[in-house]
Amino acid sequence: MHSEITPASCHALALLVCATAFASCAMPARAGSANGTFVAGTFINSARPDNNNGGVSSIDIGNDFLDGSLRGLVRFNLPAALNERVSITGATLSMTTTAVPPDGTAGAATVYVERLTEEWGQGTGAGVAASGSYTAGSPCTGTGATWNKPLCSGAGWATAGGSVAGTISASASVPATSGSLVQWNAAGIASDVQAWANDVTTNHGWRLRSSTEASYDTLQAFMKGPQLATTYTCKSSFQETASGCTTCTTAAKAACVTSQGGNACIDSGPPSTEHSCSCGNAAYVIGPGGTSCVDKNECVPNHCTDFGDPAAACTDHVAPETGYSCQCSEGFVASGGTCVDYIFVDGFEALGP
């Protein structure tokens, strides 16, 4: 919260975002759980559309006592465990009310969480005490977000006040009582995290919007530093390991014939979604696409014909066996890996069976 409260702001409901995240109550079988890292948070004010509030200690939403609509912006970086290979099974953001205006006139609100669709910056702005408001912010410089622009030095939002997806990710009631726990764990939150896990470039975080933003003097304040908790499983094309989700599934290992010494399945890690094979065993070669080890056909080329037997037949020894056998035509004999003529010198057979 702000360190000071003006008399007018005493009509506001003040909330602090608890820096504690709660997992979904129903947790399916999972590969693991992970927390996002909070990296940016600010709020934007329609009454001060070109000011940035990034430097203040709280993220304010609702309506301030100057009749400005306030919206919060928050963003998390996802841990390495949350990537293209996982299915997000749950995601929860939790907030706790920690203060109520002393006159007790604050009312409840519904707070909506909506997925942002444009890159924005936290900025370095701060509340201006001399204005009588700690929500006025400062003229924006650098890369801070304002009501009009996601980055104050660039183009405007596609929609002023923060561009968001067409559907609300989650909503929750915020009571006007101190110490009340507020949670957002609807399927839309998990869906947003899944989209970010699949493509990190789409991760622009969320916008927080209050049902009271058009009602004079109904501000809610959220302390910076929220956490995002998730649970996840491996997608069906991957297999769970102690360190995550691997492309070297049981089927992939079978395709690489890892049961034979020298062959191996290789997982190069995200963002790759396929395995590759190393086929070091002499009986195998790498198959099409590099995702299998297949029999090395030692009859290609046919060395049984190398010494003059054009009709010599070659039989490959199928892996895991190595080598090949020659079936020679009449007048030829298998020797040294090929078919050769019987040669008699001084009455002795120089080469024979």
C-alpha positions, 0 to 999 in steps of 0.5 A, spaced: 500 500 500 501 507 499 505 509 505 500 515 506 492 515 505 489 522 503 482 523 506 479 522 500 482 516 499 479 513 505 473 511 501 477 506 497 477 499 498 485 497 499 487 490 498 494 488 498 496 482 493 499 477 497 506 474 495 503 467 496 501 463 491 496 457 492 495 451 488 489 448 485 485 444 490 484 439 485 491 436 483 491 431 478 497 426 477 502 431 475 509 431 472 511 437 477 509 444 480 513 450 478 512 458 480 512 463 475 517 469 477 514 476 477 518 481 473 513 487 472 507 490 475 504 497 474 498 501 473 495 506 468 490 511 469 485 514 465 485 521 468 493 521 467 493 518 460 500 519 459 503 518 466 507 512 468 506 509 475 511 503 475 515 506 481 510 506 486 509 500 491 502 498 489 498 496 483 492 500 484 485 498 480 478 501 480 477 508 481 481 514 484 478 520 488 480 524 481 475 520 478 480 516 474 479 509 472 485 505 474 487 498 471 493 494 473 498 490 469 502 484 471 507 479 468 511 473 470 517 469 466 515 462 466 521 457 469 524 452 464 520 447 466 514 450 463 515 449 455 512 446 449 513 439 452 508 440 458 500 441 459 498 446 464 493 442 469 492 448 474 494 455 475 492 460 481 494 467 483 492 469 490 491 475 493 489 477 500 485 484 503 490 487 508 487 494 510 480 497 509 478 504 509 477 507 516 470 509 515 468 503 513 464 505 507 468 501 501 464 496 498 466 489 494 468 489 487 469 484 482 476 483 479 477 481 472 484 478 470 485 479 462 490 476 458 494 482 455 496 482 447 501 487 447 508 488 449 509 493 455 514 496 460 513 497 468 517 504 467 520 508 473 514 513 474 512 514 481 506 517 485 505 525 486 504 527 493 503 534 491 497 533 487 493 530 493 493 523 489 498 517 489 495 515 483 497 520 478 504 518 476 509 521 473 510 523 465 513 517 462 520 516 459 523 510 457 519 504 456 513 505 461 506 503 460 501 509 460 493 509 459 495 511 452 501 507 450 504 500 452 511 503 451 511 511 452 516 512 447 512 508 442 506 507 438 499 507 442 495 501 445 491 498 439 485 499 444 487 505 449 487 502 457 491 496 455 489 491 449 487 484 451 484 478 448 477 477 447 475 473 453 476 474 460 481 469 463 478 469 470 474 473 475 473 473 483 469 477 488 473 482 493 470 483 499 471 489 503 474 485 509 481 485 512 485 479 511 480 476 506 483 471 501 482 472 493 483 467 488 483 466 481 484 459 478 479 458 473 481 454 467 482 461 463 488 462 467 491 455 466 490 456 458 493 463 458 499 459 461 499 454 456 499 459 451 505 462 454 509 455 455 507 453 447 510 460 445 514 465 450 513 470 445 506 471 446 507 472 454 505 479 455 502 478 462 495 480 464 491 486 466 487 487 472 480 490 471 475 492 477 468 492 476 468 499 480 473 502 475 467 507 473 464 508 480 468 514 483 472 513 489 473 505 489 480 504 489 483 497 490 491 497 491 495 490 490 502 490 492 507 489 487 510 482 487 505 477 486 507 469 484 504 465 479 503 457 481 502 452 476 502 444 476 503 440 469 504 434 466 508 431 460 504 432 453 502 425 450 508 425 446 513 426 451 515 422 457 516 424 464 523 424 467 526 426 474 528 432 470 522 434 466 519 431 459 523 428 454 523 426 447 526 419 449 520 415 450 520 408 451 518 408 443 523 413 441 528 408 445 526 402 441 526 406 435 534 407 436 535 400 438 538 402 445 538 395 447 544 394 443 551 397 445 553 403 441 546 406 440 543 411 443 537 416 444 538 423 444 534 429 447 537 436 445 532 439 450 526 444 448 524 447 444 526 441 440 520 436 440 523 430 437 528 425 439 534 423 434 538 417 434 546 415 435 547 409 431 554 407 433 553 399 433 556 396 427 550 392 425 546 399 424 545 405 421 541 412 422 534 411 419 530 416 415 530 423 419 535 421 424 529 418 428 531 411 428 537 406 427 536 401 422 539 394 419 546 396 416 545 392 409 552 390 408 549 387 401 549 394 398 553 394 394 554 387 393 561 385 394 560 378 392 561 380 385 567 383 386 572 378 383 568 376 377 562 372 379 556 377 376 551 372 378 553 371 386 548 372 391 549 376 397 545 375 404 545 380 409 546 378 416 540 382 419 542 386 425 544 385 431 548 380 427 553 383 422 556 381 416 554 377 410 554 371 406 555 369 399 552 364 394 556 363 389 555 361 381 558 354 379 565 355 378 566 360 383 567 359 391 566 364 397 573 366 399 575 373 403 568 376 402 567 375 395 566 369 390 572 367 386 574 362 380 577 355 382 584 357 380 589 351 379 596 352 379 601 346 378 596 341 379 594 345 386 588 349 387 590 356 389 583 358 392 578 353 394 572 352 399 
